[in-house]
Amino acid sequence: MIPVPPLRPRRPIDGISAVLLPFHADGRPDRDTWASLVERTWAAGLTPAVNMDTGYANLLTAAERSDFLAEAGRMARGRRFVAGTYVEGLEGDPAVLYARGAAAIHAAGGTPILFPCSATQHWDRDRTVGLFRAVGEAVPRFLGFELGTMFVPFGRIWDLDTFRALLDVPQLVGAKHSSLSRDLEWRRLAVRDAARPEFAVYTGNDLAIDLVQWGSDYLLGLSAFHVEAFAARDRAWAAGDGRFFELNDWLQYLGMIAFRAPVPAYKHTCAQFLKLRGLLPCDAPHPRGARRPDSDLPLLADIAAKLEALTAEAASAVPTTADSAPPVG
């Protein structure tokens, strides 16, 4: 039996969106357009996350990641943002590397999130908890990150006992779960609700974005395709507005196309989609990134048009008394 947590109607959703790093046709990062996408995420009401998988963190140099972090910090002006702490391939004690990286993000004004790495991929519960406690001594708050190997080969999904033990690290205020498994995420929600209800479980399941109905928040790459549609969907859920479901259906339809195998190619799909929306001048992925065929474009264009219409409809809707009434029961 797979236990299902109770639905959480009218719950405010904390939406964090991993920002796409776009590229010029000659393979150079398009920094100006990236900055516009970061700003657009804030404007929509979501929190941008930089140096994530959607930002090709695993294909950037340490200097490039540092540059994008610094720029996000300059742009933030006190606004919240999240940044990936990426230590794969670095030499040294992982606890020291993660603490140093997290401290740099905190100093730039961001909230660190700890990417998994090969060195800690098979650590047991106690070593993993010890590493997180060491990071907690360096920064006042940070996020964990469970990432499946379908995204990167050095990914790791914690066993449930490790997840439960990590809830005792006070500076760890939430964790992104990217196993693409409803069952594993539901089990985390049940443990969270019993042990530390204020802890945030951020779904990274781009194939089941409706997990927000059961108490997950989100940190998604899919939201980078249309931050306004995600924000409209989230507002509808909090208001008890049935528009949530049609918006969610079309966003999930997009997710099923974008995150099909090979999963890392979703970043090229994102660039294709944003170019169709007029937000990117070029839909090239990272020079070493996976690509999608141009035959996807007509389908993506249809979805983009539908989401534009649904988002505009939601934005123009005037809340009714029923919309603002408290939930029953």
Rosetta silent file (secondary structure, phi, psi, omega in degrees, C-alpha in Angstrom):
SEQUENCE: MIPVPPLRPRRPIDGISAVLLPFHADGRPDRDTWASLVERTWAAGLTPAVNMDTGYANLLTAAERSDFLAEAGRMARGRRFVAGTYVEGLEGDPAVLYARGAAAIHAAGGTPILFPCSATQHWDRDRTVGLFRAVGEAVPRFLGFELGTMFVPFGRIWDLDTFRALLDVPQLVGAKHSSLSRDLEWRRLAVRDAARPEFAVYTGNDLAIDLVQWGSDYLLGLSAFHVEAFAARDRAWAAGDGRFFELNDWLQYLGMIAFRAPVPAYKHTCAQFLKLRGLLPCDAPHPRGARRPDSDLPLLADIAAKLEALTAEAASAVPTTADSAPPVG
SCORE:     score description
SCORE:     0.000 S_00000001
   1 L     0.000  137.009  176.720    0.000    0.000    0.000 S_00000001
   2 L  -102.085  112.292 -178.214    1.212    3.498   -0.848 S_00000001
   3 L   -70.924  136.337 -179.498    0.138    5.948    1.895 S_00000001
   4 L  -114.624  122.728  177.393   -1.319    9.230    0.601 S_00000001
   5 L   -65.764  163.417  177.526   -1.217   12.330    2.819 S_00000001
   6 L   -69.900  149.956  174.589   -4.384   14.434    3.154 S_00000001
   7 L   -64.641  151.924 -179.992   -5.061   17.165    0.632 S_00000001
   8 L  -122.394   74.020 -178.414   -4.223   20.724    1.759 S_00000001
   9 L   -65.131  147.997  176.337   -6.800   22.974    0.060 S_00000001
  10 L    61.504   24.919  178.665   -6.262   26.756    0.015 S_00000001
  11 L   -86.682  129.122  173.140   -2.700   26.426    1.241 S_00000001
  12 L   -60.619  136.605 -176.766   -0.292   29.177    0.129 S_00000001
  13 L  -106.013  131.158  174.876    2.404   27.623   -2.063 S_00000001
  14 L   -90.405  106.685 -177.211    6.062   28.630   -1.862 S_00000001
  15 E  -102.774  120.577  174.756    7.231   28.564   -5.468 S_00000001
  16 E  -115.107  130.129 -175.158   10.941   28.594   -6.319 S_00000001
  17 E  -117.476  122.300  176.221   11.831   28.528  -10.009 S_00000001
  18 E   -72.178  123.735 -173.804   15.187   27.367  -11.373 S_00000001
  19 L   -84.636  132.452  176.023   16.220   29.941  -13.973 S_00000001
  20 L   -68.642  138.920  168.186   17.345   28.757  -17.414 S_00000001
  21 L   -94.927  109.831  178.730   20.784   29.846  -18.565 S_00000001
  22 L   -85.008  164.482 -177.126   20.346   30.697  -22.270 S_00000001
  23 E  -131.989  150.372  169.524   23.116   30.662  -24.868 S_00000001
  24 L   -75.928  164.790 -179.138   24.082   32.508  -28.001 S_00000001
  25 L   -61.632  -26.534 -179.510   24.444   30.499  -31.208 S_00000001
  26 L   -86.624    6.894  175.231   28.235   30.588  -30.830 S_00000001
  27 L    94.085   -1.915  178.177   28.048   28.826  -27.443 S_00000001
  28 L   -81.804  141.123  174.231   28.549   31.853  -25.166 S_00000001
  29 E   -59.555  137.693  177.380   26.165   32.283  -22.211 S_00000001
  30 L   -91.394   87.291 -172.739   23.575   34.989  -22.914 S_00000001
  31 H   -67.665  -37.316 -178.982   24.032   36.894  -19.665 S_00000001
  32 H   -65.610  -43.850  179.214   21.691   39.768  -20.482 S_00000001
  33 H   -68.452  -38.178  174.955   18.778   37.474  -21.282 S_00000001
  34 H   -56.089  -46.431  179.907   19.550   35.375  -18.208 S_00000001
  35 H   -61.031  -38.079  178.749   19.307   38.515  -16.074 S_00000001
  36 H   -66.221  -34.602  178.098   15.961   39.353  -17.654 S_00000001
  37 H   -70.321  -37.800  175.113   14.671   35.858  -16.803 S_00000001
  38 H   -61.221  -47.894 -179.623   15.806   36.228  -13.189 S_00000001
  39 H   -62.962  -38.959 -179.875   14.009   39.580  -12.968 S_00000001
  40 H   -64.370  -33.422  178.582   10.919   38.129  -14.632 S_00000001
  41 H   -65.273  -47.301  175.205   10.792   35.391  -11.998 S_00000001
  42 H   -58.792  -45.318 -176.505   10.699   37.926   -9.176 S_00000001
  43 H   -61.049  -32.164  179.211    8.114   39.997  -11.048 S_00000001
  44 H   -74.313  -16.716 -178.004    5.832   36.959  -11.336 S_00000001
  45 L   101.278    8.003  176.582    5.951   36.455   -7.569 S_00000001
  46 L  -102.645  166.413  177.875    8.238   33.408   -7.548 S_00000001
  47 E   -98.081  123.579  178.720   11.720   33.047   -6.062 S_00000001
  48 E   -75.640  145.414  173.705   14.521   32.579   -8.610 S_00000001
  49 E  -122.534  125.215 -177.248   17.097   29.829   -8.137 S_00000001
  50 E  -112.735  163.400 -177.638   20.426   30.197   -9.941 S_00000001
  51 L    55.083   41.036  175.011   23.295   27.783  -10.565 S_00000001
  52 L  -104.454 -176.633  177.852   20.851   24.888  -10.587 S_00000001
  53 H   -57.811  -39.441  179.045   20.526   21.998  -13.047 S_00000001
  54 H   -65.447  -23.728  175.868   18.357   24.240  -15.259 S_00000001
  55 H   -94.630   16.996  177.565   21.251   26.706  -15.224 S_00000001
  56 L    57.478   37.580 -176.846   23.702   24.003  -16.384 S_00000001
  57 H   -55.224  -35.841 -177.089   25.543   24.132  -13.051 S_00000001
  58 H   -75.188  -12.171 -179.623   27.271   20.825  -13.805 S_00000001
  59 H  -109.594   -0.904  177.944   28.624   22.161  -17.132 S_00000001
  60 L   -92.172  158.255  171.800   29.830   25.552  -15.890 S_00000001
  61 L   -80.288  163.066  177.122   33.243   26.336  -14.472 S_00000001
  62 H   -59.179  -38.113  179.731   33.605   27.362  -10.831 S_00000001
  63 H   -65.570  -39.573  178.324   34.423   30.885  -12.019 S_00000001
  64 H   -65.486  -44.213  177.966   31.251   31.041  -14.123 S_00000001
  65 H   -60.689  -39.901  178.659   29.090   29.860  -11.218 S_00000001
  66 H   -63.311  -40.162  179.280   30.738   32.482   -9.013 S_00000001
  67 H   -64.138  -44.250 -179.267   30.004   35.195  -11.581 S_00000001
  68 H   -68.088  -35.481  175.024   26.325   34.262  -11.851 S_00000001
  69 H   -62.108  -47.500 -178.555   26.024   34.162   -8.056 S_00000001
  70 H   -61.246  -41.036 -179.631   27.572   37.612   -7.754 S_00000001
  71 H   -67.270  -40.689  176.467   25.260   39.022  -10.404 S_00000001
  72 H   -60.751  -40.551  178.152   22.183   37.510   -8.736 S_00000001
  73 H   -63.194  -39.316  178.641   23.290   39.080   -5.475 S_00000001
  74 H   -67.585  -38.059 -178.356   23.657   42.489   -7.114 S_00000001
  75 H   -72.688  -28.515 -168.781   20.249   42.206   -8.749 S_00000001
  76 H   -62.083  -43.945 -178.131   18.442   41.002   -5.636 S_00000001
  77 L    49.427   48.700  178.249   18.431   44.246   -3.653 S_00000001
  78 L    88.298   -9.051  178.610   17.167   42.385   -0.628 S_00000001
  79 L   -78.112  150.883 -176.716   14.837   40.075   -2.547 S_00000001
  80 L   -71.078  138.132  167.938   15.010   36.354   -1.837 S_00000001
  81 L  -149.717  159.044 -179.446   16.909   34.034   -4.146 S_00000001
  82 E  -116.087  146.847  178.130   18.342   30.516   -3.955 S_00000001
  83 E  -140.683  142.002 -179.105   21.683   29.360   -5.374 S_00000001
  84 E   -74.531  133.463  171.691   23.203   25.933   -5.858 S_00000001
  85 E   -96.500  105.495 -169.570   26.226   24.903   -3.793 S_00000001
  86 L  -115.410  117.105 -176.556   28.064   22.718   -6.313 S_00000001
  87 L  -121.781    3.391 -178.992   31.235   20.886   -5.244 S_00000001
  88 L   -55.588  130.122  177.511   31.410   17.987   -7.720 S_00000001
  89 L    86.970   -5.573  179.033   34.972   17.503   -8.922 S_00000001
  90 L   -86.004  147.019  179.244   36.567   19.708   -6.257 S_00000001
  91 L   -89.563  139.807  175.804   39.382   18.336   -4.106 S_00000001
  92 L   130.043  179.098  178.668   39.112   18.344   -0.333 S_00000001
  93 L   -66.618  121.457 -178.049   36.868   17.462    2.600 S_00000001
  94 H   -56.390  -37.202  179.739   33.250   17.639    1.342 S_00000001
  95 H   -62.184  -40.698  178.565   32.058   19.197    4.613 S_00000001
  96 H   -68.127  -42.455 -179.425   34.590   22.003    4.258 S_00000001
  97 H   -63.498  -45.947  179.471   33.765   22.483    0.567 S_00000001
  98 H   -65.239  -42.928  179.985   30.022   22.634    1.172 S_00000001
  99 H   -62.410  -41.260  179.852   30.399   24.968    4.162 S_00000001
 100 H   -65.922  -44.845  179.512   32.655   27.297    2.168 S_00000001
 101 H   -64.934  -41.331  179.249   30.298   27.320   -0.820 S_00000001
 102 H   -64.893  -39.744  179.516   27.224   27.861    1.345 S_00000001
 103 H   -63.515  -37.912  178.562   28.924   30.733    3.174 S_00000001
 104 H   -64.884  -40.033  178.563   29.726   32.429   -0.150 S_00000001
 105 H   -67.145  -43.880  177.961   26.083   32.200   -1.215 S_00000001
 106 H   -60.315  -41.450  179.953   24.892   33.520    2.143 S_00000001
 107 H   -64.577  -29.476  178.426   27.354   36.417    1.868 S_00000001
 108 L   -81.522   -5.235  178.526   25.907   37.252   -1.575 S_00000001
 109 L   100.150    5.023 -176.551   22.414   37.422   -0.055 S_00000001
 110 L  -102.405  170.337  172.874   21.136   34.039   -1.230 S_00000001
 111 E   -99.394  120.672 -179.394   19.889   30.835    0.373 S_00000001
 112 E   -73.878  146.332  168.980   22.263   27.921   -0.355 S_00000001
 113 E  -129.431  129.651 -170.544   20.993   24.567   -1.602 S_00000001
 114 E   -88.746  105.942  171.745   23.435   21.661   -1.467 S_00000001
 115 L   -60.637  144.260  169.312   23.818   19.719   -4.715 S_00000001
 116 L   -67.268  166.445  177.436   24.755   16.061   -4.161 S_00000001
 117 L  -149.299  162.983 -177.080   28.230   14.966   -5.248 S_00000001
 118 H   -59.792  -38.197 -174.814   30.114   11.760   -6.012 S_00000001
 119 H   -63.460  -28.502 -177.103   32.203   11.928   -2.827 S_00000001
 120 H  -111.639    6.248 -171.768   29.131   11.716   -0.565 S_00000001
 121 L   -56.947  -33.705 -175.572   26.857    9.704   -2.865 S_00000001
 122 L  -115.740   19.466  177.845   27.043    6.546   -0.737 S_00000001
 123 L   -66.362  148.219  178.123   27.550    8.016    2.716 S_00000001
 124 L   -80.410 -179.470 -175.470   25.473    6.521    5.498 S_00000001
 125 H   -58.277  -49.360 -172.670   23.000    8.428    7.646 S_00000001
 126 H   -65.339  -41.442  178.344   25.408    9.514   10.368 S_00000001
 127 H   -66.577  -38.180  179.558   28.086   10.861    8.002 S_00000001
 128 H   -65.163  -45.567  178.926   25.427   12.674    5.979 S_00000001
 129 H   -63.549  -38.833  178.064   23.892   14.269    9.064 S_00000001
 130 H   -61.171  -40.787  177.632   27.369   15.254   10.271 S_00000001
 131 H   -62.377  -44.726 -178.605   28.055   17.034    6.985 S_00000001
 132 H   -66.220  -35.132  176.220   24.782   18.956    7.216 S_00000001
 133 H   -65.936  -35.864  177.738   25.527   19.963   10.800 S_00000001
 134 H   -64.665  -40.392  176.962   28.898   21.308    9.645 S_00000001
 135 H   -65.324  -37.810  179.005   27.167   23.425    7.006 S_00000001
 136 H   -64.003  -20.963  175.363   24.721   24.608    9.665 S_00000001
 137 L   -79.716  -16.451 -177.499   27.649   26.001   11.629 S_00000001
 138 L   -96.701  -28.142 -177.602   28.625   28.128    8.602 S_00000001
 139 L  -137.912  153.141 -176.641   25.232   29.578    7.596 S_00000001
 140 L   -77.435  -22.255  179.527   21.983   30.318    9.464 S_00000001
 141 L  -158.028  143.539  178.544   19.702   28.567    6.951 S_00000001
 142 E  -158.776  171.465 -178.866   20.084   26.366    3.900 S_00000001
 143 E  -118.696  148.757  171.931   18.297   23.757    1.805 S_00000001
 144 E   -93.231  171.312 -174.372   19.078   20.135    1.008 S_00000001
 145 E  -149.204  109.464  170.151   18.794   18.577   -2.423 S_00000001
 146 E   -95.377  122.881 -174.796   17.838   15.022   -3.353 S_00000001
 147 E  -132.222  121.768 -178.804   18.538   14.556   -7.067 S_00000001
 148 L   -70.318  157.147 -177.742   17.932   11.367   -9.002 S_00000001
 149 L   -72.967   -7.643  173.636   20.564    9.855  -11.259 S_00000001
 150 L   -71.532  -16.868  177.094   18.301   10.412  -14.288 S_00000001
 151 L   -92.445  -50.242  178.067   19.370   14.063  -13.985 S_00000001
 152 L  -142.714  147.431 -176.803   23.075   13.641  -13.148 S_00000001
 153 L   -66.367  -21.736 -178.703   25.144   10.472  -12.545 S_00000001
 154 L   -95.781   15.648  179.412   26.305   11.666   -9.103 S_00000001
 155 L   -66.396  163.743  178.818   22.746   12.212   -7.848 S_00000001
 156 E  -151.403  135.931  170.410   21.471   10.766   -4.604 S_00000001
 157 L  -111.584  121.892 -178.679   18.081   10.081   -3.029 S_00000001
 158 L   -67.777  149.348  167.883   18.268    9.664    0.763 S_00000001
 159 L   -72.415  162.661 -172.466   16.660    6.700    2.453 S_00000001
 160 H   -64.940  -31.049  178.298   13.739    7.678    4.677 S_00000001
 161 H   -65.989  -39.608  176.778   15.737    7.154    7.878 S_00000001
 162 H   -66.249  -43.441  177.734   18.351    9.661    6.684 S_00000001
 163 H   -57.729  -45.766 -179.017   15.642   12.145    5.725 S_00000001
 164 H   -61.873  -41.849 -178.842   14.094   11.844    9.183 S_00000001
 165 H   -66.716  -34.102 -179.737   17.459   12.379   10.891 S_00000001
 166 H   -67.230  -23.077  177.953   18.188   15.461    8.782 S_00000001
 167 L   -64.215  -15.903  179.113   15.042   17.121   10.134 S_00000001
 168 L   -85.515   -0.715  175.839   16.930   17.494   13.423 S_00000001
 169 L   -89.578  107.042 -170.099   19.411   19.921   11.817 S_00000001
 170 L   -64.361  -30.948 -178.845   17.796   23.276   12.706 S_00000001
 171 L   -75.651  -16.958  175.467   19.529   25.337   10.026 S_00000001
 172 E   -80.990  105.819 -171.460   18.234   22.956    7.346 S_00000001
 173 E  -100.416   -4.677  178.830   14.868   24.596    6.655 S_00000001
 174 E  -178.785  171.230  179.283   13.790   22.560    3.637 S_00000001
 175 E  -151.439  138.166  175.212   14.849   20.111    0.943 S_00000001
 176 E   -85.758  132.787 -178.270   14.153   19.679   -2.751 S_00000001
 177 E  -116.251  111.315 -176.127   13.085   16.141   -3.694 S_00000001
 178 E  -122.456   58.663  174.818   13.796   15.137   -7.302 S_00000001
 179 L   -93.003  -14.721 -171.215   13.263   11.387   -7.472 S_00000001
 180 L    63.552   25.570  179.496   10.269   11.729   -9.861 S_00000001
 181 L  -119.065  118.801  174.260    8.438    9.360   -7.465 S_00000001
 182 H   -60.344  -44.550 -175.849    5.112   10.326   -5.878 S_00000001
 183 H   -56.692  -50.876 -178.121    5.453    7.529   -3.337 S_00000001
 184 H   -62.428  -37.723 -179.789    8.829    8.668   -2.023 S_00000001
 185 H   -71.988  -41.708  176.536    7.655   12.277   -1.776 S_00000001
 186 H   -58.711  -40.179  179.372    4.387   11.386   -0.043 S_00000001
 187 H   -64.524  -37.242  176.526    6.363    9.372    2.508 S_00000001
 188 H   -65.572  -40.132  178.375    8.555   12.402    3.194 S_00000001
 189 H   -61.593  -39.928  179.237    5.498   14.569    3.696 S_00000001
 190 H   -64.811  -42.624  178.148    4.140   12.109    6.263 S_00000001
 191 H   -65.523  -45.048  179.157    7.461   12.083    8.152 S_00000001
 192 H   -58.018  -47.639 -177.112    7.724   15.878    7.925 S_00000001
 193 H   -61.282  -34.383 -178.565    4.184   16.417    9.201 S_00000001
 194 H   -80.598  -35.360 -170.634    4.835   14.196   12.206 S_00000001
 195 H  -101.101  -37.204 -174.796    8.332   15.390   13.115 S_00000001
 196 L  -157.895   80.426 -171.427    8.745   19.010   11.939 S_00000001
 197 L   -58.580  -27.400 -177.292    5.673   20.513   10.234 S_00000001
 198 L   -79.851   -9.374  179.603    7.373   23.813    9.358 S_00000001
 199 L   -68.661  133.499 -177.165   10.064   22.034    7.295 S_00000001
 200 E   -92.224  124.984  169.389    9.543   22.662    3.561 S_00000001
 201 E   -99.404  111.248 -179.326    9.501   19.743    1.135 S_00000001
 202 E   -95.856  110.170  178.410   10.105   21.286   -2.290 S_00000001
 203 E   -65.888  137.135  170.635    8.952   18.954   -5.010 S_00000001
 204 L  -115.067   20.846 -176.015   11.309   18.654   -7.934 S_00000001
 205 L   -88.586   92.510 -179.058    8.959   16.218   -9.661 S_00000001
 206 L   -70.949   -6.465  176.422    8.343   17.826  -13.034 S_00000001
 207 L  -100.090    0.787  179.597    6.151   14.827  -13.916 S_00000001
 208 L  -152.298   62.191 -175.537    3.803   15.369  -10.956 S_00000001
 209 H   -71.337   -9.503  176.441    3.585   19.095  -10.276 S_00000001
 210 H   -75.723    0.299  178.026    0.213   18.597   -8.572 S_00000001
 211 H   -60.062  -16.598  174.780    2.077   17.344   -5.479 S_00000001
 212 H   -61.559  -21.970  179.271    1.529   20.843   -4.111 S_00000001
 213 H   -66.771  -22.230 -176.302   -2.027   19.700   -3.363 S_00000001
 214 H  -105.181    8.025  174.452   -0.686   17.399   -0.634 S_00000001
 215 L   114.374   -0.190  172.499    1.612   19.842    1.133 S_00000001
 216 L   -79.123  150.615  161.900    4.740   20.087   -0.996 S_00000001
 217 E   -97.284 -162.440  179.362    6.085   23.413   -2.151 S_00000001
 218 E  -148.709  149.643  166.159    8.247   23.398   -5.278 S_00000001
 219 E  -136.143   98.434 -168.185   11.630   24.108   -6.769 S_00000001
 220 E  -121.669  152.565  167.131   11.198   23.183  -10.397 S_00000001
 221 L   -83.118  -32.239 -178.878   12.866   23.519  -13.749 S_00000001
 222 H   -60.003  -34.288 -178.147    9.479   23.287  -15.469 S_00000001
 223 H   -63.856  -21.990  177.893    8.378   26.555  -13.870 S_00000001
 224 H   -63.966  -21.307 -179.080   11.142   28.335  -15.846 S_00000001
 225 H   -69.321  -35.234 -175.933    9.068   27.759  -18.995 S_00000001
 226 L  -158.506   81.977 -176.514    6.241   30.033  -17.799 S_00000001
 227 H   -63.030  -32.703 -179.220    6.662   31.643  -14.384 S_00000001
 228 H   -67.187  -39.635  179.404    3.465   33.667  -14.818 S_00000001
 229 H   -66.973  -40.824  177.158    1.346   30.554  -15.422 S_00000001
 230 H   -63.316  -42.573 -179.700    2.831   28.828  -12.369 S_00000001
 231 H   -63.962  -39.718  177.789    2.190   31.904  -10.232 S_00000001
 232 H   -64.995  -41.702  176.204   -1.410   32.094  -11.480 S_00000001
 233 H   -59.256  -44.970 -177.718   -1.900   28.396  -10.716 S_00000001
 234 H   -64.519  -41.812  178.134   -0.524   28.865   -7.197 S_00000001
 235 H   -63.411  -37.740  179.354   -2.780   31.849   -6.501 S_00000001
 236 H   -63.803  -40.580  178.822   -5.768   29.846   -7.717 S_00000001
 237 H   -63.394  -44.410 -178.669   -4.990   27.023   -5.295 S_00000001
 238 H   -65.020  -29.352 -178.490   -4.676   29.420   -2.365 S_00000001
 239 H   -89.725   -4.850 -174.534   -7.984   31.070   -3.312 S_00000001
 240 L    70.712   30.069 -176.563   -9.899   27.828   -3.802 S_00000001
 241 L   -95.078  126.100 -178.091  -10.320   28.742   -7.473 S_00000001
 242 L   -64.012  -11.347  175.315  -10.996   25.860   -9.872 S_00000001
 243 H   -60.565  -21.295  177.239   -8.784   27.509  -12.478 S_00000001
 244 H   -49.621  -43.750 -168.750   -5.944   25.761  -10.645 S_00000001
 245 H   -72.017  -41.251  179.503   -6.791   22.469  -12.332 S_00000001
 246 H   -70.231  -40.818  175.175   -6.820   23.561  -15.974 S_00000001
 247 H   -59.570  -44.581 -179.624   -3.622   25.560  -15.507 S_00000001
 248 H   -63.877  -40.688 -179.918   -2.028   22.568  -13.790 S_00000001
 249 H   -59.252  -46.221 -177.462   -3.208   20.200  -16.539 S_00000001
 250 H   -72.585  -35.007  174.979   -1.599   22.257  -19.312 S_00000001
 251 H   -66.438  -37.127  178.569    1.588   22.843  -17.348 S_00000001
 252 H   -70.692  -36.063  173.892    1.803   19.118  -16.698 S_00000001
 253 H   -56.471  -45.502  176.695    1.195   18.383  -20.371 S_00000001
 254 H   -61.875  -41.527  179.850    4.192   20.603  -21.083 S_00000001
 255 H   -62.979  -38.027  179.853    6.191   18.796  -18.393 S_00000001
 256 H   -65.454  -34.324  177.033    5.502   15.385  -19.893 S_00000001
 257 H   -74.491  -46.868 -173.620    6.891   16.550  -23.227 S_00000001
 258 H   -68.075  -37.273 -172.460    9.842   18.461  -21.809 S_00000001
 259 L  -102.492   22.757  171.945   11.007   15.841  -19.308 S_00000001
 260 L   -72.796  165.089  179.510   10.796   12.769  -21.499 S_00000001
 261 L   -66.562  143.090   -7.211   14.010   10.802  -22.011 S_00000001
 262 L   -74.995  127.047 -172.000   16.713   11.916  -22.237 S_00000001
 263 H   -54.641  -42.490 -177.846   15.675   14.023  -19.246 S_00000001
 264 H   -59.306  -17.090  179.508   18.576   16.560  -19.405 S_00000001
 265 H   -71.395   -6.225  177.801   17.307   17.711  -22.813 S_00000001
 266 H   -57.747  -27.092 -178.613   14.456   19.511  -21.027 S_00000001
 267 H   -68.006  -34.609  174.236   16.760   22.535  -20.893 S_00000001
 268 H   -69.706  -40.734  175.821   16.771   22.756  -24.683 S_00000001
 269 H   -57.837  -40.666  178.687   12.979   22.368  -24.675 S_00000001
 270 H   -61.074  -44.184  178.605   12.838   25.258  -22.217 S_00000001
 271 H   -63.703  -41.261  177.474   14.915   27.432  -24.550 S_00000001
 272 H   -59.979  -44.091 -176.749   12.698   26.473  -27.496 S_00000001
 273 H   -66.850  -44.444 -179.694    9.579   27.331  -25.507 S_00000001
 274 H   -67.356  -33.483  175.683   10.897   30.665  -24.233 S_00000001
 275 H   -66.717  -41.444  176.986   11.975   31.646  -27.746 S_00000001
 276 H   -60.062  -31.637  178.730    8.474   30.847  -29.019 S_00000001
 277 L   -81.667   -2.326  179.615    7.170   33.172  -26.280 S_00000001
 278 L    81.128   17.916 -176.227    9.475   35.928  -27.505 S_00000001
 279 L  -102.871  -10.169  176.911   11.633   35.867  -24.368 S_00000001
 280 L  -129.569  138.696  174.869   14.835   34.456  -25.901 S_00000001
 281 L   -79.900  -20.172 -175.584   16.586   35.549  -29.097 S_00000001
 282 L  -144.564  137.357 -178.509   18.211   32.129  -29.539 S_00000001
 283 L  -102.973   23.284  179.315   17.129   28.659  -28.419 S_00000001
 284 E   -69.336  138.190  172.266   20.585   27.060  -28.427 S_00000001
 285 L   -83.529 -179.420  170.984   21.403   24.868  -25.399 S_00000001
 286 L   -53.674  143.302 -178.155   24.814   24.665  -23.746 S_00000001
 287 L   -53.922  -27.964  178.085   27.321   23.423  -26.359 S_00000001
 288 L  -103.990   11.133 -179.099   27.599   20.129  -24.443 S_00000001
 289 L   -85.997  156.181  177.429   23.906   19.985  -23.558 S_00000001
 290 L   -71.376  151.229 -174.861   21.370   17.488  -24.916 S_00000001
 291 L  -119.133  157.814  172.590   19.114   18.701  -27.730 S_00000001
 292 L  -111.941  157.630  178.973   15.493   18.228  -28.823 S_00000001
 293 L   -76.908  151.943  176.286   14.252   18.043  -32.434 S_00000001
 294 H   -65.206  -17.487  178.197   12.676   21.050  -34.136 S_00000001
 295 H   -64.274  -13.947  175.501    9.626   18.842  -34.776 S_00000001
 296 H   -73.582  -20.512 -167.954    8.621   19.637  -31.159 S_00000001
 297 H   -60.550  -44.725  179.540    8.097   23.318  -32.007 S_00000001
 298 H   -60.747  -38.639  178.537    4.498   23.221  -33.347 S_00000001
 299 H   -66.061  -43.872  178.576    3.341   21.292  -30.284 S_00000001
 300 H   -63.216  -37.464  179.643    5.153   23.671  -27.938 S_00000001
 301 H   -63.433  -39.969  177.937    3.625   26.650  -29.748 S_00000001
 302 H   -63.245  -42.798  179.955    0.109   25.280  -29.168 S_00000001
 303 H   -66.449  -41.204  179.819    0.806   24.807  -25.458 S_00000001
 304 H   -60.209  -43.763 -179.365    2.326   28.274  -25.160 S_00000001
 305 H   -63.762  -40.618  179.881   -0.779   29.857  -26.738 S_00000001
 306 H   -66.420  -42.706 -179.686   -3.090   27.950  -24.389 S_00000001
 307 H   -67.466  -36.073  176.112   -1.082   28.892  -21.296 S_00000001
 308 H   -60.286  -43.923 -179.078   -0.998   32.557  -22.351 S_00000001
 309 H   -66.330  -44.124 -179.746   -4.796   32.530  -22.617 S_00000001
 310 H   -65.587  -39.473  179.959   -5.326   30.745  -19.308 S_00000001
 311 H   -67.189  -41.646  177.776   -2.890   33.017  -17.492 S_00000001
 312 H   -63.854  -40.854  178.391   -4.535   36.144  -18.893 S_00000001
 313 H   -62.085  -44.363  179.967   -7.964   34.827  -17.896 S_00000001
 314 H   -64.614  -37.544 -178.281   -6.778   34.115  -14.356 S_00000001
 315 H   -69.084  -30.801 -177.398   -5.189   37.556  -14.084 S_00000001
 316 H   -88.561   -8.446 -177.289   -8.385   39.313  -15.157 S_00000001
 317 L   -69.694  137.494  176.750  -10.657   37.313  -12.861 S_00000001
 318 L   -96.919  122.178 -179.956  -12.216   39.243  -10.004 S_00000001
 319 L   -57.672  138.384  176.862  -12.275   37.219   -6.745 S_00000001
 320 L   -99.515  173.727  176.951  -15.785   36.447   -5.534 S_00000001
 321 H   -58.530  -39.303 -179.811  -17.079   36.022   -2.018 S_00000001
 322 H   -64.835  -36.489 -179.813  -16.866   32.275   -2.533 S_00000001
 323 H   -60.790  -38.239 -174.079  -13.244   32.613   -3.642 S_00000001
 324 H   -94.707    0.965 -179.448  -12.267   34.331   -0.408 S_00000001
 325 L   -71.156  149.651  177.868  -14.357   32.208    1.938 S_00000001
 326 L   -67.814  154.048  179.352  -12.498   29.980    4.421 S_00000001
 327 L   -63.379  149.814  178.870  -12.279   26.264    3.618 S_00000001
 328 L   -86.299  135.871  175.379  -15.034   24.032    4.891 S_00000001
 329 L    92.477    0.000    0.000  -14.178   21.416    7.489 S_00000001
